[in-house]
Amino acid sequence: MGNVKVVTDSTADIPKSMQEELGLTVVPLKVHFGQETFEDGVDLTSAQFYEKLKSAGEIPTTSQPTPHQFEVEYRRLAEENPENEIISIHLSSKLSGTFQSAYIASQTLGDDASVTVVDSKKASYAIGVIVVEIAQLANKGATKEECMKRLDTLLNDTSVFFMVDTLEYLEKNGRIGKASAVLGSLLKIKPILSLNDDGEVFPFEKVRGQKKAVSRIIQEFESRYGKNPVHVGISHAQANEEAESLMDKLKEQFNVKQSVITDIGPVIGTHVGPGTISITFTSTAE
């Protein structure tokens, strides 16, 4: 084990077992159902969230962690070992103020801890795949410089596409325009969505039906990764059967060295809704 410690937030949607195995520090965002507030993945699981969503009168809201929450974790890691160096990787700053909270905390600490805060410009397991790769490298004893060099490559090399069951949640949370949501619903168009270089949601391509969408996504991954070794992640919102079937298909067609199927947690689920499937690829070591 090296002295590089990796911190992320709950929107990375990394399975609990992997968080513990890798020694990750995960700072939770919050979900608000009216006057009730829950910490993402702490006192509200994915299953509980989607069950609660069914009976909710309106779509819940979300909020970022405070700078103090990050400061507490950074100080804890620094106190455990003064030689610890922290890499803190977070949800796209275009989608949340989480990165800003982490950055403020890092500046507040000054010389009390060595913290580098990174805007992943990604969401869900598109953050997770990067965090996992860096944590695995750090746990092998890599230096901070080596981890940051690999991180730069991963930030540029990681691709994500996702399909939502309905555009309602994205529209109500201000991620796409109302006109696009209404038109998509009327025409039964299932847009393939992605995140651009700035970390904002954009429609990659419009197709009719999920089967065509999956074929198009696979075609795009083929052109980007070919037979190179890849780490593949599928995050889903109550679509486990579809996720497992899709992962089997991807393993047949690509050189998959590591694969993860994970639940889309409450915060990301608030913005995309049930039925969403997200697919992430990044290059990994042989």
Secondary structure as the mmCIF struct_conf table of DSSP 4:
data_model
#
loop_
_struct_conf.conf_type_id
_struct_conf.id
_struct_conf.beg_label_comp_id
_struct_conf.beg_label_asym_id
_struct_conf.beg_label_seq_id
_struct_conf.end_label_comp_id
_struct_conf.end_label_asym_id
_struct_conf.end_label_seq_id
BEND BEND1 ASN A 3 ASN A 3
STRN STRN1 VAL A 4 ASP A 9
HELX_RH_3T_P HELX_RH_3T_P1 SER A 10 ALA A 12
HELX_RH_AL_P HELX_RH_AL_P1 LYS A 16 LEU A 22
TURN_TY1_P TURN_TY1_P1 GLY A 23 GLY A 23
STRN STRN2 THR A 25 VAL A 27
STRN STRN3 LYS A 30 PHE A 33
TURN_TY1_P TURN_TY1_P2 GLY A 34 GLN A 35
STRN STRN4 GLU A 36 GLU A 39
STRN STRN5 ASP A 40 ASP A 40
TURN_TY1_P TURN_TY1_P3 GLY A 41 ASP A 43
STRN STRN6 LEU A 44 LEU A 44
HELX_RH_AL_P HELX_RH_AL_P2 SER A 46 SER A 55
BEND BEND2 GLY A 57 GLU A 58
STRN STRN7 THR A 61 SER A 63
HELX_LH_PP_P HELX_LH_PP_P1 GLN A 64 THR A 66
HELX_RH_AL_P HELX_RH_AL_P3 PRO A 67 GLU A 80
TURN_TY1_P TURN_TY1_P4 PRO A 82 GLU A 83
STRN STRN8 GLU A 85 HIS A 90
BEND BEND3 LEU A 91 LEU A 91
TURN_TY1_P TURN_TY1_P5 SER A 93 LEU A 95
BEND BEND4 GLY A 97 GLY A 97
HELX_RH_AL_P HELX_RH_AL_P4 THR A 98 LEU A 109
HELX_RH_3T_P HELX_RH_3T_P2 GLY A 110 ASP A 112
BEND BEND5 ALA A 113 ALA A 113
STRN STRN9 SER A 114 ASP A 119
TURN_TY1_P TURN_TY1_P6 SER A 124 SER A 124
HELX_RH_AL_P HELX_RH_AL_P5 TYR A 125 ASN A 139
TURN_TY1_P TURN_TY1_P7 LYS A 140 GLY A 141
HELX_RH_AL_P HELX_RH_AL_P6 LYS A 144 ASP A 157
STRN STRN10 SER A 159 MET A 163
BEND BEND6 ASP A 165 ASP A 165
BEND BEND7 LEU A 167 LEU A 167
HELX_RH_AL_P HELX_RH_AL_P7 GLU A 168 LYS A 172
TURN_TY1_P TURN_TY1_P8 ASN A 173 GLY A 174
BEND BEND8 ARG A 175 ILE A 176
HELX_RH_AL_P HELX_RH_AL_P8 LYS A 178 LEU A 187
TURN_TY1_P TURN_TY1_P9 LYS A 188 LYS A 188
STRN STRN11 ILE A 189 LEU A 195
TURN_TY1_P TURN_TY1_P10 ASP A 197 ASP A 198
BEND BEND9 GLY A 199 GLY A 199
STRN STRN12 VAL A 201 ARG A 208
BEND BEND10 GLY A 209 GLY A 209
HELX_RH_AL_P HELX_RH_AL_P9 GLN A 210 TYR A 225
TURN_TY1_P TURN_TY1_P11 GLY A 226 LYS A 227
BEND BEND11 ASN A 228 ASN A 228
STRN STRN13 PRO A 229 HIS A 236
BEND BEND12 ALA A 237 GLN A 238
HELX_RH_AL_P HELX_RH_AL_P10 ASN A 240 GLN A 253
BEND BEND13 PHE A 254 PHE A 254
STRN STRN14 ASN A 255 ASP A 263
HELX_RH_AL_P HELX_RH_AL_P11 PRO A 266 VAL A 272
TURN_TY1_P TURN_TY1_P12 PRO A 274 GLY A 275
STRN STRN15 ILE A 277 SER A 283
#
